[in-house]
Amino acid sequence: MIQYVEGQQLFHLTTPGTSYICALADGEWLGHLYYGSKLADTTGMESAFRLNEFPYSPKVNERDKVRFMQVFPFEYSFLGTGDYRESCLSVENEHGQSGVELKYVSHEIIPGKIVPAELPHTRGEEGCCDTLDILMRDDVLGLEVHLMYTVYRDLDVIVKSARIINSSDAPRTLTRVLSGQLNARPDFAQVLTLHGSWGRERTITRQNLETGSVSAESIRGVSSAEDSPFLAVLSRETTQTAGEIWGMSLVYSGNFLAKAQIDQVGQLRGVIGIHPEGFSWPLAPGEAFQSPEAVLVYSDSGIGGMTRTFHDLYREHLIEKRWLTQDRPVLVNNWEATMMNFDTDILIGFAKSAKEAGIDMLVMDDGWFGHRDDDTSSLGDWFVDEKKLKGGLKRLVDEVNAMGLKFGLWVEPEMICEDSELFRAHPDWRFQLSGRKPGALRQQYVLDITRPEVWEGVYSQIKAVLSSAPISYVKWDMNRYLSDVGSLEREPGCQGQLLHRYVLALYRMQAQLLEDFPELLLENCSSGGARFDAGMLFYSPQIWTSDDTDAIERLSIQEGTALVFPVSTMGAHVSVSPNQQTGREVPFNTRAKVAMAGTFGYELDIRNMDPEEKAQIPGQVALFRKIHPVNREGDYYRIASFRENHSYDCWMVVQKDRSLAYMTYVQVLAAPNRPGIRVRMQGLDPDAVYEVNCDYQGAMAARNGEMSIGPETSQSVGRFHGDTLMKAGIIVPRVRGDYQALLYEVRRV
Ligand code: DGJ
């Protein structure tokens, strides 16, 4: 609900559990008053502005305005006129001078939401949300700023964005437009971010914020493996299940900045949006610029409360609706098994074995086009290599379909290799700086898809391939960061638009793809999980999480990813042991149980497997089919983290009606002479009785009270009250050996 309290000149935005309050100081400055647990009433709230207190008072400071500007908790801050903190907006006038001063003009409350043009966005289906549109103006610049706040009725979520309009008759240049700001009490002195690199994406990092700032950012052209467009501030006491936390997540896939900063008087400001580095956006008279959306979530029930709200929002109002209930196919992908050395016969062999094992789909990865036998060639030539695919793509797909399997295809449309027909015809189509040869990464270059002829030239090829055979799934890869970002076509003053225009062109291409092939399941990917963000989820309901398929490494990668993103979005496959990236040997059962936490598949040579392991696949697929609906639609709870305890990892998913839950426990390191671990479940109905079964994948083999994991199945653990399972917990027995996984089914009787 959105309420304007006239007497207080105050906006009170409420969700089921939260209040967000901003108000006018002196009738013109829009400032932030409160974001936290829901308040029944706002009486007296404006005192939090401390307007009688030096230096907060604009009146007292008329002589010395900058004293006020540098401390006031602006709702959407601006640079150049006295606020020295990390701010949202910076604008140059026609003389190249920077300085903005935004003052309140009017506001409107609209049922539903205003969809940001050209950008992925949370959806505002009828009746689910309302939007507050506050119009701010800088009279000197002739600049109008619409601050949008979409408030969800059933979720503790506020979505912010800003639309900047040049209503003057002179040119303006935007040098910084962030999406939104978060002001928190200074006692919240820790920051959570998701940090990493290739193969170690989205590892949870929790650090103190005492002075200065902590940021997560990317200037790599994509959201990146190094940092994720997310940042939360929380108190030192906050745990998974209790305490306060404020999260910000950006619905965007390019350069971003997320920063939390303690200012000179101890106030905490957080900002999130497009990274200002390299960004410069000329705005002619009458033109507008729309920022991406920033999603704000507050929880007073711990980190887990925030996580589940993000999951609900992204599943229900970001990802295409059909994927909330539609099953995802279990797939086999040939990449790790064959790399680029495959042909029709090999793939048919994969398909046959996959069919026998109950798998739904074969995915042909990199290497099927041009003459791509290694990574030195062919990106840009999206036609079939007939030497490998004898008889063409359609013959292969038809044959796979005839076996009862779907077919999926890998593409990397944004790239070009020098050894390609496309490059020989259009050497100027890649990004490049005048007079400088662009640098290669993985022997490839980035196409300037902001140019219409390049966009069209690539998209028409992709469309032709997908039209040539019944393709059910596309894995859209992107294997390098952007460098040498210059366009030979663009005016000098417009080069600073390129990075954002690139992201918009990418979005346009994926939107077009889905319009042309509405049944398609799209899975994004970027050298593993380097573009796993809410922007890409708007187009693809699942994203390849990491090239690191080692199940033990995946524990922290998946834990970090699931901190913000629904578990049903995490592409996860069973691969060979020893693992190709780490050399670690992990039991087949554990590799499967960890991959089942996301969307499930196999990425190994399914034709030539150990027969005992191969025989387990149908059972694993059947088990995944039971867990998948709960993963997809239920609530996710993080019970314990190997990252923190250095011993074991544990998470559970609970169906929304609390009638069914699955808990996965991974004993990472075995230890002698320690009792079984007591694990307290979460999210169950305290009054219900549950039957608990454990999939031991093995019989109990008593040896000093340990279990050893063998090739067997499920055993009853007993009947318990939900209350007991959550308060007293159950004892997970000590298992023999490192890297052992147990799966508990918890079913209401
Ligand atoms: C990177 C992806 O993450 C891998 O899964 C694979 O598709 C390769 N690219 C292919 O080049």
Residues whose N, C-alpha, C, O or C-beta is under 5 A from the ligand:
A	BS01	DGJ	W335 D365 D366 D477 C525 S527 G528 D547
